[in-house]
């Protein structure tokens, strides 16, 4: 099974990503020469990690009939040297309205199930083709 996303240029520095029935603009901030019409790709990578993790956390809680409320997930990427990349990424989970032991167990389950976290932790074969 593969997941396919199509991105189309929609402005001088802006791309629109078509994801199922959703549309997301990707751009650079004005300080980096963009129009700031959307987040940068690196910001979306961090958001993807947090969103993937959150959906797995909520699914794990639901499967165990645990009610989570007020969960906050903060994802921070530390920029590295050349080549431009994130050298490290840290994710913090807080809230939830459950005791620490329950939250720790759910976090472990979500971490193991998150496709984005698993991809970032393991080498991925990345190919860029021109057609």
Backbone bond lengths (Angstrom), bond angles and torsions (degrees), N, CA, C in turn:
res aa  C-N    CA-C-N  psi(-1)  N-CA   C-N-CA  omega(-1)  CA-C   N-CA-C  phi
1 X - - - 1.456 - - 1.523 108.67 -
2 X 1.301 116.53 140.24 1.458 122.21 177.74 1.523 108.81 -127.77
3 X 1.310 115.66 151.87 1.460 122.50 173.15 1.518 105.93 -110.80
4 X 1.333 116.54 129.53 1.457 120.21 -177.01 1.525 109.42 -121.29
5 X 1.321 115.15 131.10 1.457 123.05 176.96 1.523 106.87 -121.01
6 X 1.334 117.52 135.65 1.460 120.07 177.32 1.520 108.99 -112.13
7 X 1.332 114.94 134.45 1.462 121.20 179.53 1.523 108.78 -119.50
8 X 1.335 115.80 135.40 1.455 121.87 -177.69 1.519 108.92 -129.21
9 X 1.335 116.33 136.43 1.458 120.02 177.19 1.520 109.10 -63.71
10 X 1.337 116.03 130.48 1.463 120.57 179.89 1.525 112.05 -122.92
11 X 1.318 117.47 2.10 1.456 123.19 178.29 1.515 108.72 -171.60
12 X 1.330 117.72 177.00 1.469 119.98 -177.83 1.532 114.15 -56.09
13 X 1.326 117.05 -33.80 1.471 120.62 179.90 1.523 112.16 -127.81
14 X 1.316 116.47 8.65 1.466 120.91 -171.15 1.522 111.54 -113.25
15 X 1.325 115.23 139.25 1.455 122.71 176.00 1.522 108.22 -123.21
16 X 1.329 115.96 143.24 1.460 120.69 174.19 1.519 108.32 -108.34
17 X 1.323 115.79 124.21 1.459 121.38 177.50 1.519 108.59 -96.02
18 X 1.334 115.98 128.06 1.463 121.91 175.61 1.522 107.66 -98.92
19 X 1.328 115.31 113.37 1.463 122.15 -176.92 1.526 107.13 -124.76
20 X 1.335 116.32 104.52 1.466 121.72 -171.86 1.523 108.56 51.07
21 X 1.326 119.39 -119.84 1.465 121.88 179.64 1.530 111.89 -96.87
22 X 1.322 117.04 11.16 1.463 121.58 -176.21 1.525 110.72 -104.45
23 X 1.328 115.32 151.69 1.460 121.93 175.81 1.521 108.05 -126.19
24 X 1.320 115.97 133.25 1.459 121.28 179.82 1.520 108.91 -132.51
25 X 1.328 117.11 129.58 1.458 121.14 175.91 1.520 109.81 -88.07
26 X 1.323 115.21 140.54 1.464 122.33 178.04 1.523 106.52 -124.73
27 X 1.314 117.07 130.07 1.460 121.24 -175.73 1.523 109.58 -153.69
28 X 1.302 115.34 177.80 1.462 122.65 174.95 1.526 108.40 -105.17
29 X 1.320 117.14 153.67 1.464 118.50 173.69 1.536 109.81 -67.74
30 X 1.309 115.90 159.88 1.464 120.27 179.11 1.519 111.54 -56.57
31 X 1.321 117.74 -36.98 1.471 121.71 -179.74 1.528 112.36 -62.57
32 X 1.337 117.00 -19.55 1.469 121.32 178.66 1.526 111.31 -108.58
33 X 1.340 116.72 17.44 1.456 120.91 175.54 1.513 115.53 90.60
34 X 1.316 117.94 6.68 1.460 121.24 -179.42 1.512 112.21 -98.28
35 X 1.315 115.31 -173.34 1.461 122.05 178.18 1.526 111.58 -102.79
36 X 1.313 117.59 -2.50 1.468 123.77 179.60 1.533 112.22 55.89
37 X 1.342 115.59 42.51 1.466 120.52 178.91 1.522 112.77 -88.62
38 X 1.314 116.43 -3.76 1.459 121.08 179.34 1.512 109.53 -171.61
39 X 1.318 116.65 174.10 1.463 120.25 178.68 1.529 111.10 -69.16
40 X 1.318 115.50 160.80 1.464 121.52 174.05 1.523 109.07 -78.88
41 X 1.320 115.72 162.21 1.456 120.71 -179.79 1.517 113.25 -57.12
42 X 1.324 117.16 -41.76 1.464 120.47 179.22 1.519 112.09 -63.31
43 X 1.329 115.74 -37.89 1.467 119.56 176.61 1.524 110.46 -65.44
44 X 1.335 116.05 -38.95 1.466 119.52 177.47 1.520 111.44 -67.19
45 X 1.328 116.97 -33.52 1.465 119.73 176.09 1.527 109.94 -60.60
46 X 1.331 116.48 -46.08 1.468 120.12 178.30 1.528 110.76 -64.68
47 X 1.337 116.84 -41.41 1.467 120.30 177.93 1.525 110.80 -64.78
48 X 1.329 116.80 -37.51 1.470 120.41 178.00 1.515 111.01 -63.43
49 X 1.323 116.08 -41.72 1.461 119.87 177.23 1.524 110.23 -61.10
50 X 1.322 116.59 -50.54 1.462 120.30 -179.58 1.517 112.89 -63.44
51 X 1.326 117.05 -40.50 1.459 120.88 179.97 1.516 112.77 -68.01
52 X 1.328 116.26 -42.17 1.469 121.08 177.71 1.524 109.72 -63.02
53 X 1.317 115.64 -46.14 1.457 120.75 179.40 1.528 110.29 -60.57
54 X 1.342 116.58 -45.63 1.469 120.92 -178.68 1.522 111.40 -60.96
55 X 1.333 117.21 -44.34 1.467 118.44 -178.27 1.521 111.15 -64.56
56 X 1.330 117.15 -35.69 1.468 120.27 176.38 1.524 111.40 -71.44
57 X 1.324 117.13 -36.37 1.464 121.34 176.64 1.529 110.17 -62.11
58 X 1.337 116.39 -46.49 1.461 120.59 -179.18 1.524 111.10 -66.25
59 X 1.331 117.14 -38.44 1.472 120.67 178.28 1.525 110.77 -65.42
60 X 1.336 116.66 -41.14 1.466 120.48 178.65 1.526 110.47 -64.25
61 X 1.324 116.78 -40.99 1.470 120.56 178.63 1.528 110.72 -64.60
62 X 1.322 116.64 -44.50 1.468 120.56 -179.63 1.526 111.04 -62.35
63 X 1.335 117.10 -42.57 1.470 120.97 -179.60 1.524 111.68 -62.98
64 X 1.317 116.68 -25.46 1.463 121.74 -179.32 1.525 112.10 -103.40
65 X 1.329 115.26 9.70 1.464 122.58 179.94 1.527 111.89 55.06
66 X 1.335 115.21 41.35 1.462 122.17 176.00 1.524 107.12 -106.31
67 X 1.311 116.57 130.15 1.458 121.24 -179.89 1.528 109.71 -94.51
68 X 1.324 116.08 118.31 1.463 121.30 176.97 1.522 109.16 -102.14
69 X 1.324 116.01 140.96 1.459 121.42 177.42 1.518 109.22 -142.52
70 X 1.313 115.82 140.16 1.455 120.79 174.32 1.515 115.12 68.89
71 X 1.327 117.30 28.39 1.466 120.35 178.48 1.529 109.10 -67.73
72 X 1.314 116.16 134.32 1.463 122.67 174.00 1.520 107.42 -124.25
73 X 1.328 115.81 126.41 1.461 121.46 177.96 1.520 107.19 -117.41
74 X 1.314 116.21 121.75 1.458 122.27 178.60 1.518 108.17 -110.75
75 X 1.328 116.41 126.38 1.459 121.64 180.00 1.521 107.77 -118.88
76 X 1.322 116.48 127.54 1.459 121.32 -179.12 1.516 109.79 -129.56
77 X 1.327 115.49 127.11 1.454 120.95 177.80 1.511 110.49 -107.76
78 X 1.313 116.21 128.52 1.464 122.46 177.66 1.523 107.61 -93.05
79 X 1.332 116.09 121.47 1.459 119.95 -178.32 1.521 111.01 -71.59
80 X 1.330 114.89 140.98 1.456 121.23 -180.00 1.513 111.42 -104.93
81 X 1.312 114.96 -177.96 1.460 122.03 177.85 1.525 109.23 -77.68
82 X 1.332 115.28 -173.18 1.467 121.32 -179.53 1.522 110.63 -60.41
83 X 1.319 119.10 138.74 1.463 125.06 -4.45 1.530 110.91 -72.30
84 X 1.339 115.22 154.90 1.464 119.70 -177.86 1.526 109.67 -58.44
85 X 1.335 115.73 126.75 1.462 121.30 -174.41 1.520 108.28 -170.84
86 X 1.321 115.26 174.83 1.456 120.30 168.16 1.516 106.96 -89.14
87 X 1.328 116.61 124.86 1.466 120.99 177.29 1.522 110.40 -80.27
88 X 1.325 116.03 -30.58 1.462 120.62 177.78 1.524 108.56 -154.56
89 X 1.308 114.51 154.78 1.461 121.40 178.07 1.523 107.34 -134.76
90 X 1.328 116.16 133.31 1.468 121.32 177.77 1.523 108.49 -122.80
91 X 1.317 115.25 138.76 1.455 121.42 178.80 1.527 108.14 -124.00
92 X 1.330 115.87 131.81 1.468 121.61 178.96 1.526 108.47 -119.80
93 X 1.323 115.52 131.30 1.465 121.85 179.70 1.522 107.83 -113.57
94 X 1.327 116.57 128.33 1.463 119.93 177.59 1.522 109.26 -138.28
95 X 1.318 114.68 169.49 1.459 120.64 -179.44 1.513 111.05 78.16
96 X 1.296 115.61 -151.83 1.456 121.17 178.31 1.508 113.91 105.19
97 X 1.329 116.65 -27.61 1.454 119.71 179.29 1.513 114.46 71.06
98 X 1.335 117.18 19.93 1.471 121.41 177.16 1.525 107.95 -126.05
99 X 1.331 115.98 165.08 1.462 118.55 -179.70 1.531 110.28 -68.67
100 X 1.304 114.81 160.75 1.469 122.11 -174.36 1.525 112.24 -58.53
101 X 1.325 117.80 -38.87 1.463 121.29 -179.04 1.529 111.02 -62.28
102 X 1.333 116.89 -45.95 1.472 120.81 177.79 1.526 110.45 -61.72
103 X 1.331 116.35 -45.56 1.459 120.04 -178.42 1.526 110.84 -63.94
104 X 1.331 117.40 -42.12 1.470 120.78 177.67 1.526 111.40 -57.77
105 X 1.325 117.14 -44.22 1.470 121.09 -179.75 1.521 111.01 -65.01
106 X 1.321 116.79 -43.50 1.462 120.59 179.37 1.526 111.42 -65.54
107 X 1.320 116.80 -38.66 1.466 121.36 177.74 1.523 110.46 -63.04
108 X 1.316 117.89 -42.35 1.467 121.64 178.24 1.523 110.68 -61.17
109 X 1.319 116.76 -44.22 1.469 121.26 179.44 1.527 110.29 -64.04
110 X 1.324 117.09 -46.77 1.464 121.20 -179.31 1.519 111.17 -63.45
111 X 1.316 116.70 -39.67 1.463 121.23 -179.69 1.524 110.82 -62.37
112 X 1.312 117.18 -41.17 1.471 121.28 179.88 1.521 112.29 -69.74
113 X 1.336 117.48 -29.26 1.465 121.66 -174.75 1.525 113.72 -92.44
114 X 1.316 118.20 -13.00 1.471 121.91 -173.17 1.528 111.17 -74.80
115 X 1.329 116.64 114.36 1.464 121.60 -178.16 1.530 111.67 -62.44
116 X 1.323 117.76 -35.43 1.463 120.27 -179.61 1.524 110.15 -70.03
117 X 1.321 117.99 -45.07 1.471 121.02 177.39 1.519 110.39 -61.33
118 X 1.329 116.64 -43.79 1.466 119.87 179.53 1.523 111.53 -63.44
119 X 1.323 117.65 -36.87 1.464 121.36 178.28 1.520 110.83 -67.89
120 X 1.333 116.88 -43.89 1.464 120.24 -178.93 1.526 112.01 -66.34
121 X 1.309 117.40 -32.20 1.466 120.86 -178.34 1.528 113.22 -78.65
122 X 1.306 116.61 -20.20 1.465 120.84 -176.28 1.523 109.63 -119.87
123 X 1.300 115.20 152.14 1.461 119.35 177.97 1.522 109.50 -62.77
124 X 1.315 116.01 139.11 1.455 121.23 178.07 1.527 107.59 -121.70
125 X 1.315 116.72 138.26 1.460 120.89 177.01 1.528 107.78 -78.13
126 X 1.325 117.04 109.25 1.460 122.45 -178.85 1.518 108.46 -108.38
127 X 1.319 116.08 123.99 1.454 122.17 179.13 1.516 108.45 -121.81
128 X 1.326 117.47 134.34 1.463 122.51 175.40 1.523 106.98 -117.12
129 X 1.330 116.65 119.66 1.464 122.60 -177.79 1.520 110.27 -117.49
130 X 1.301 117.51 150.05 1.459 122.90 173.41 1.518 107.11 -107.84
131 X 1.341 117.16 129.68 1.471 119.17 179.10 1.513 110.85 -126.81
